[in-house]
Amino acid sequence: MLLAACLVVAFLEIALGRVQIPLGDVLTILFGGEGERPTWSSVIWASRVPRALTAFLAGSGLAVSGLLMQTYFRNPLAGPSVLGITSGASLAVAFLVLFSGGMAGFHATIGLTGPLAIAVAAFAGSMFLLFMIMLVAKRLSDPVSLLIFGLMTGYVVSALVSVLQFGSGKEALRTFVLWGMGSFADLLGDQLLILSIGVLGGFALLIPIAQHLNVLLLGDDQATSIGVPVKRVRLLTLLSTGLLTGTITAFCGPIAFLGLAVPHLARGVFKTSNHKVLLWATPLLGGGLGLLCDLISRMPWTQGGLPLNAVTCMVGAPVVMWVIFRNRRLGRMV
């Protein structure tokens, strides 16, 4: 049922847009045929299909990241950005775009241009913050302390980004603001391949520890007493979250609310906190919601398109508020 819903939304994402293509021609083109107009095939295969794949992969990855963070910290308000990984990507992009004078120096150094240079910088910044968090995690065995450290790191990075924004030019500031709005568009070829490898790699890291995530909710002491390798589970959880969040943020920008809202939505729909259900339900719901948000953001009536993060916030925030009122106590959410 859930998979069927995702396929329907994916089809609508491909079929609808500013260029109106009859549904029959869309199906014909998707199954290898030719549409009435040759340009329609180009629109679908060169633009809409890659965008739909990007939206599904990004939504799935962020949803799983949110589930992992809520499990790791046993906190229903934890999300992919809670460790400061997204902030690290933002700082790297801000330094590249705002401080380096339009990225000229960076381009000359590594030979990259435009969006690819921003993606490289974002991924490097997120991985650096992840490395720092992992070093701190060795000293802070308490998840709450690590949560607070990650939040404080995010505040410090946000302050640095604000300083860089204050002293930047109009064009550089516009580039950074547009990146910060998030987008699933314009990922083609190698970029989409790298995004796919990053997301699937993050999922693969969960295979050895999936059976232990339920026990992790009981606390470290109880998990250790029944033979769960807690340190290994926590390390792979952090690595998976970092790889998923870092890769998606690098190519799509800092997408808001999907990681926080979708795990709650999965628990509400399936009425369970069992990770055996959530680990397949959450990525499907996240991918479907990513497709739906992107579809809404680019509909013709939006007059040029809405910022993706505006749509994800409008969709995600009510989900979280609904869960809070429905459960009344936050502790019941995890």
Residue, then its C-alpha position, 0 to 999 in steps of 0.5 A: m500500500l505504502l509502496a503503491a502510494c509512493l509510485v503514484v506520487a512519483f508518477l505525478e512528479i514526473a507527469l506534472g509541471r510547467v510543460q503540459i504532457p498528456l498522461g498517455d504520452v508520459l506512460t509511453i515515454l517511460f516505457g521506452g516509446e516516443g511521445e507526440r513531440p520529441t521534446w517531451s522525451s527530453v523533458i521527462w528523461a533529462s529533467r523530471v526523472p532525475r528530479a524525482l529520483t533525487a527527491f525520493l533518495a533525499g527524503s528517504g535518507l533524511a527520514v532514516s537519519g531522523l529515526l536514527m538520531q531519535t533512537y540514539f538520543r532517545n529524544p523525540l525532537a532530535g533530527p539530522s541536524v542535531l549533531g551540527i553536521t548540517s551546520g558544518a556544511s552551511l559553514a563550508v558553503a558560506f566560507l566558499v561563497l561569501f568569503s572567497g569572493g564568488m568562489a574564484g579561488f576555490h575554482a582555480t585550486i580544484g578545477l570545479t565550478g558552480p553547484l559541484a564546487i558547492a557540493v564538494a564544500a558542503f560534503a567536506g564541511s559536514m564530514f569534518l563536523l562529523f569527525m569532530i563529533m565522533l572524537v567528542a563522543k569518545r569522551l562523552s559517553d552520555p548521549v544527552s551531553l553529546l546532544i547538548f554539545g551538538l546543539m552548541t556547535g550548531y549555534v556557534v557555526s550559525a553565528l559564524v555564518s551570520v558574520l560572513q553574511f554581514g560582510s558579503g556582496k549581493e551576488a554571493l549572498r544571493t547564491f548562499v541564500l538560494w542554496g539554503m532554500g534547498s532544491f532537488a533540481d539539476l542533479l544529473g549524471d555523476q552527481l546523481l550517481i554520487l548521491s545514490i551511492g552516499v544514500l545507499g551506503g548510509f543504509a548499508l551501514l545499518i544492516p549489522i546493527a538493525q536488530h539492536l536498535n530496539v534495545l538501544l531505546l532501553g538505555d546503554d546499561q540494559a543493552t550491554s547486560i543482554g550482550v548488545p555491542v553498544k559502542r559499535v552500534r552507536l558508532l555505526t549509527l553516527l557514521s550512517t547519519g553523517l554519510l546520509t545527512g552530509t551527502i544529501t545536504a551537499f547536493c540538495g542543501p539543508i532540507a528542513f523538517l523531513g528528518l524530524a517529522v517523518p519518523h513520527l509520521a511512520r510511528g503514527v501510521f503504523k502505530t508502533s515503535n518497532h524498528k523492524v517496521l520503522l526501518w522500511a516504513t520510514p524511508l518509503l514515507g520520507g521518499g514519498l513526502g519528499l516527492l510530494c513537497d517537491l511536486i507542490s513547490r513547482m506547480p504552475w500556480t506557484q508562479g515560478g516555484l516555491p522554496l522547497n524548505a518553505v514547503t517542507c516546513m509547512v508539511g512537516a511542522p503540522v505533523v510534529m504538532w499533531v504528534i505532540f497533541r495526540n500523544r500529549r507526552l513527548g516521552r511516548m514518541v520513541 
